[in-house]
Amino acid sequence: MTRFLTPRLAVALLAGALLLYPVALPGAFYRDIGVTFLLAAISASAWNIVGGYAGQVSVGHSMFFGLGAYAPLLLYNLWGWPPIAGIPFGILLAVGLALAIGIPTFRLSGHYFSMATIAVAELIRISAGTWDLVGAAIGLQGPATARGWWDLTFRSELPYYYGFLAVLGILLAITAAIEGRRFGYYLRAIKTSERAARSLGVPARLTKMKALALSAAFTSVAGSLYVVKTGFIDPDSGFGILVSVQMVIVAALGGAGTLFGPLVGALILVPLQTATNTWFGGGGSGLTYILYGGIIVLIARFEPGGLFDLWHRLAPRLWKRGHAA
Amino acid sequence: MLLEATNVSKAFGNFLAVAGADLSVDDGEIIGLIGPNGAGKSTFFNCVAGETTPTAGRIVFAGQDVTRASPEAHARAGIGRTFQVPATFEDMSVIHNVMVGAFLRHPDRHDARDQARRIVELTGLRADQPARSLGTPGRKRLEIARVLAAEPKLMLLDESLAGLTPTELRQAIALVRRIHEMGVTIVIVEHIMEVIMTLTKRVLVFNQGHVIASGTPEEVVKEEAVIEAYLGRRHRRQDGNG
């Protein structure tokens, strides 16, 4: 950060920009981009707790996103409950699954953990595609018209935008609180050397389990928000591998293991995706894979720390150069 | 008796890395473990630190059986260790590294920071320096600081003084002495005989998984088996000349 742009001022400016964005750009197109950006930022920030801070790179986080997405519509389809009532149910399912898979998979490390998470997510996606209760391959549909505000079905994008923004604010506040406490230090220590961390008394497996459970809970909320907005879910849009890969790329592009890295990543990737979708339409559906692959190669080759890390290195130099001129 | 390791063995397949080693450590001692590379010192060290579970034998620390306990349980019981290849937390500053150790006895972050500051000052490090910018001597010192912040009763130093210049070595020896004066019992694995002769009162010599000699440093360096297996004939000549 430069001398004038203190961290507190930067956060205030960011909060102000996000609050004013729908007012400054009132068109439905821009507001839709805003909502998509917030959803990507929430998902990636949730992934960041376990994948970024603890360095346990899950490539199967869509399992939690999907559970959060299916839960509200399942309760609506079974008993006509408003989708909002399904959000805590989704969180419960996601945390339960996190604990169930965390016990065996946290014995694995590095690539093996990543591969195990992909396998579990794919297993759930395939099972959901053949299970009639959850709509099999067709998926589930939410209320077509709102019965009341509690159905959270709005014509305007504004309620979604500010609702999502509030969730993002809560998630970032929790992450910031973790960063400064023992739990946050333990996560970063485990990421660098689990062996050394354990020798200092860090209960590594328990710490990773807590991080995965918290990350799963917020990823599930992201899934619920997605379904509340779209009113529809199927196995691919809930449990598909692209959902997981997007979380990883957004966080890694901005800076995994940093508070605002996922926001920076979403700020770049969401407009980029919107642009490719607009230019190429449905014919360019495979382009997403190329885009993601290209970004992975570029990050791994040139900036493993992500753009936020690059900014941290460049900002002091740019400031000095500006003042010397 | 602070630590009692009895008949400790560790096998990897058919290879017996440690074969029935015994070690008793009294409160307040500094003990040295020496021997050629591959003698089983580090494996024995890992057994005592809880990183490796012995195939046979028993390890009792402060009256508690820790033979099969996890590394974190060892740390909680009061055993701290450094690594042969320093394993510092590269993405953190010096003080944050030390805070990870301090959190074991001081869960509150303000208390942990105060404890870490005291230790950083004692070890002569710079609190805000990024760990990744430290050289090997700095990293080894940081590891010692990190372990010290966890307030161990027993500190296991695995070649923590290797690769230092003569000046750095003198400073490191002074630091180990200061830690010992604080009431910490120390077991040190080292190849540098100057360290062993200066710091320790008792030495165990390992060779091919067995303890082949034990006694005061002056006694063991004269033993034929030790000269043959570790010190070499050159040492005998130097000893004779001296």
HADDOCK unambig.tbl for C-alpha pairs under 7 A between the chains (distance, minus, plus):
assign (segid A and resid 181 and name CA) (segid B and resid 109 and name CA) 6.08 0.50 0.50
assign (segid A and resid 182 and name CA) (segid B and resid 103 and name CA) 6.60 0.50 0.50
assign (segid A and resid 182 and name CA) (segid B and resid 107 and name CA) 6.70 0.50 0.50
assign (segid A and resid 182 and name CA) (segid B and resid 109 and name CA) 6.54 0.50 0.50
assign (segid A and resid 185 and name CA) (segid B and resid 100 and name CA) 6.29 0.50 0.50
assign (segid A and resid 186 and name CA) (segid B and resid 100 and name CA) 6.65 0.50 0.50
assign (segid A and resid 189 and name CA) (segid B and resid 89 and name CA) 5.94 0.50 0.50
assign (segid A and resid 192 and name CA) (segid B and resid 89 and name CA) 5.52 0.50 0.50
assign (segid A and resid 192 and name CA) (segid B and resid 90 and name CA) 6.74 0.50 0.50
assign (segid A and resid 193 and name CA) (segid B and resid 87 and name CA) 6.65 0.50 0.50
assign (segid A and resid 193 and name CA) (segid B and resid 89 and name CA) 6.67 0.50 0.50
assign (segid A and resid 196 and name CA) (segid B and resid 87 and name CA) 6.10 0.50 0.50
assign (segid A and resid 198 and name CA) (segid B and resid 71 and name CA) 5.74 0.50 0.50
assign (segid A and resid 198 and name CA) (segid B and resid 72 and name CA) 4.97 0.50 0.50
assign (segid A and resid 199 and name CA) (segid B and resid 71 and name CA) 5.23 0.50 0.50
assign (segid A and resid 199 and name CA) (segid B and resid 72 and name CA) 5.59 0.50 0.50
assign (segid A and resid 199 and name CA) (segid B and resid 75 and name CA) 6.03 0.50 0.50
assign (segid A and resid 199 and name CA) (segid B and resid 80 and name CA) 6.85 0.50 0.50
assign (segid A and resid 199 and name CA) (segid B and resid 81 and name CA) 6.82 0.50 0.50
assign (segid A and resid 200 and name CA) (segid B and resid 72 and name CA) 6.50 0.50 0.50
assign (segid A and resid 200 and name CA) (segid B and resid 75 and name CA) 5.73 0.50 0.50
assign (segid A and resid 200 and name CA) (segid B and resid 80 and name CA) 6.91 0.50 0.50
assign (segid A and resid 200 and name CA) (segid B and resid 101 and name CA) 5.43 0.50 0.50
assign (segid A and resid 200 and name CA) (segid B and resid 147 and name CA) 6.66 0.50 0.50
assign (segid A and resid 200 and name CA) (segid B and resid 150 and name CA) 6.83 0.50 0.50
assign (segid A and resid 201 and name CA) (segid B and resid 72 and name CA) 3.95 0.50 0.50
assign (segid A and resid 201 and name CA) (segid B and resid 73 and name CA) 6.69 0.50 0.50
assign (segid A and resid 201 and name CA) (segid B and resid 75 and name CA) 4.89 0.50 0.50
assign (segid A and resid 201 and name CA) (segid B and resid 76 and name CA) 5.87 0.50 0.50
assign (segid A and resid 201 and name CA) (segid B and resid 104 and name CA) 6.17 0.50 0.50
assign (segid A and resid 202 and name CA) (segid B and resid 72 and name CA) 5.98 0.50 0.50
assign (segid A and resid 203 and name CA) (segid B and resid 72 and name CA) 6.20 0.50 0.50
